[in-house]
Structures are given as C-alpha cells and as structure tokens.
Amino acid sequence: PKAKADNGQGMLSSIGKSISKRSTQLREGASRMVANKTMVSRAEKAVGECIPLVTEEIGVEMSISKRFQQGPVFVLEVDMKGCDLLELLDKVLGEESARHYRNIKEGLENLDLPIAKEAFIKEILPKVRKGMMDKMSEIVPEKMKLKKNYADLEIQCVALEVS
C-alpha cells in the first residue's frame, strides 16, 4: 500500500472554502441589516409626511413625536390640540353619534342638569379618543399608500392607550 503525500493541501483548501463561505454569510447579513435600516428610515419619514394629510382629513391639529424605536417597530405619541368635540364626534364616530351627543347635551342644558352634563361629557371623551385612535390607525396607512415613493411599504398602525 502506497501512502499518498498530502503536504496539507487538502486541509488548506478546506479552510479556504470555509473562510470564503463565512465571508459570504457576513456580507449577506450586513446587506440585510442595511436594507432593514433603510426600510425603517423610509417608513419613519413616510409617517412624518402623511401626518399633515391625516390632520387635514380629521380636522384636528396635533403634534406627533417618536417615543420609542426597536428594530422596525416605533411608537409615536400623538397630542391633540383643543378641538370642537361635536365636529370630532362627527368625523370619528359618524353623523348619527354626533347628532345624539348634541341632543343629549342640549337636553341636559335645557333641564339645567350641570352635574349630569359634566358626567356625560366625562364619559364620552374616552369613547371619542378611542374612536379617533382607531380612525387614525386606518387613515395613516391609506395616506402613505397615496404617496408613490412609499407605496411599497407595508405599514401597520395599532392604537395603544397609555394607562
């Protein structure tokens, strides 16, 4: 039996292939990371650009600030400025709800029931806020799709209440 002289060529070839494979994996991982960061940056910019369209549709002045970001998830805080509750009800919960609100409020005023009126308004505000948040969660992705340079982004908005 003859022994084959290797001189370590087989092992060097194997190490070279392993290094080449690992280098390719690192390059692909870096490319994915850059692509993800670019996508998040575009999404953040898109949300910022569509907010004026949302405020125009809802008719409420608001300020928006980023509160948190981790990977592709970011949390925005929306602060609504003063507004007419009746108009807001109409836009958020619909004309019929606004009409009922107006009738009840006027009825309580006519009956001179200020405590009942105050309790009614206090109870309806969380419903309006929830309706507004849900409406914005629908409108933001719709408005973003209208902008051609962001049409490829898949955005999901979820309304969260701070407890």
C-alpha positions in Angstrom: 0.0 0.0 0.0 1.2 3.4 -1.0 0.8 6.4 1.2 -0.4 9.5 -0.6 1.6 12.6 0.2 -0.8 15.5 1.0 1.5 18.3 2.2 -1.6 19.8 3.9 -3.1 21.0 0.6 -6.5 19.3 1.3 -6.7 21.0 4.7 -5.8 24.4 3.3 -8.3 24.0 0.6 -11.0 23.1 3.2 -10.1 26.1 5.3 -10.1 28.4 2.3 -13.6 27.2 1.4 -14.8 27.7 5.0 -13.4 31.2 5.1 -15.0 32.1 1.8 -18.4 30.7 2.9 -18.3 32.7 6.2 -17.3 35.8 4.3 -20.3 35.5 2.0 -22.6 34.9 5.0 -21.2 38.1 6.7 -21.6 40.1 3.6 -25.2 38.9 3.1 -26.0 39.6 6.8 -24.6 43.2 6.5 -26.7 43.7 3.4 -29.9 42.6 5.1 -29.1 44.9 8.1 -28.6 47.9 5.8 -31.8 47.1 3.9 -33.8 46.9 7.2 -32.4 50.2 8.5 -33.2 51.8 5.1 -36.7 50.5 5.2 -37.3 51.7 8.8 -35.9 55.1 7.9 -38.2 55.3 4.9 -41.2 54.2 7.0 -40.4 56.8 9.7 -40.1 59.5 7.0 -43.4 58.4 5.3 -45.3 58.6 8.6 -44.0 62.1 9.2 -45.0 63.2 5.7 -48.5 61.7 5.9 -49.5 63.2 9.3 -50.4 66.6 7.8 -52.8 64.7 5.4 -54.3 62.9 8.4 -54.8 66.1 10.4 -56.4 67.7 7.3 -58.9 64.8 7.0 -59.7 64.6 10.7 -59.6 68.4 11.2 -57.7 68.3 14.4 -54.4 70.0 15.0 -51.9 67.6 16.6 -48.3 67.2 17.3 -46.5 63.9 16.9 -43.3 62.7 18.5 -41.4 59.5 18.4 -41.3 57.9 21.9 -39.5 54.6 21.2 -37.9 52.5 18.5 -36.6 49.0 18.4 -35.8 47.5 15.0 -38.7 48.0 12.6 -41.2 49.0 15.4 -41.6 52.5 16.5 -44.1 54.2 18.8 -45.4 57.6 18.1 -47.1 59.8 20.7 -50.0 61.9 19.3 -51.0 65.0 21.2 -54.3 66.5 20.1 -54.7 70.3 20.4 -58.1 71.7 21.5 -61.0 71.0 19.2 -64.7 71.1 18.9 -66.0 67.8 20.4 -69.1 67.8 18.2 -67.1 68.1 15.0 -64.7 65.5 16.2 -67.5 63.1 17.0 -69.0 63.6 13.6 -65.7 62.7 11.9 -64.7 59.9 14.2 -67.9 58.1 15.2 -70.2 59.4 12.5 -73.0 61.9 11.9 -75.6 59.9 13.9 -73.4 59.7 17.0 -72.7 63.4 16.8 -76.5 64.2 16.5 -77.2 62.0 19.6 -74.5 63.7 21.5 -75.8 67.2 20.6 -79.4 66.2 21.5 -78.4 64.8 24.9 -76.1 67.7 25.7 -78.7 70.3 24.8 -81.4 68.3 26.7 -79.2 68.3 29.9 -78.6 72.0 29.4 -82.3 72.7 29.0 -83.2 70.7 32.0 -80.5 72.6 34.0 -78.6 69.5 35.0 -74.9 70.6 35.0 -73.7 67.7 37.1 -75.3 65.2 34.7 -74.0 67.1 31.7 -70.4 67.1 33.1 -70.7 63.3 33.9 -72.0 62.7 30.3 -69.1 64.6 28.7 -66.6 62.9 31.0 -67.9 59.5 30.0 -68.0 60.2 26.3 -64.4 61.6 26.0 -62.7 58.2 26.3 -65.0 56.8 23.5 -64.1 59.7 21.3 -60.4 59.3 22.0 -60.6 55.6 21.2 -62.6 56.3 18.0 -60.0 58.9 17.0 -57.2 56.5 17.6 -58.8 53.7 15.6 -59.6 56.1 12.8 -56.0 57.3 12.7 -54.8 53.7 12.6 -56.8 53.3 9.4 -56.0 56.6 7.8 -52.2 56.6 8.2 -51.5 53.5 6.1 -54.1 54.7 3.5 -52.4 58.1 3.2 -49.0 56.5 2.9 -50.1 54.4 0.0 -51.2 57.6 -1.8 -47.5 58.7 -1.9 -45.9 56.9 -4.8 -42.4 56.7 -3.2 -43.9 54.9 -0.2 -46.4 52.7 -1.9 -44.2 49.6 -1.5 -44.0 50.0 2.3 -46.2 47.8 4.4 -47.2 49.8 7.5 -49.4 48.6 10.3 -50.7 51.1 12.8 -52.0 49.9 16.2 -53.8 52.3 18.6 -52.4 51.9 22.1 -53.7 53.7 25.2 -51.4 54.8 28.0 -52.9 53.6 31.2 
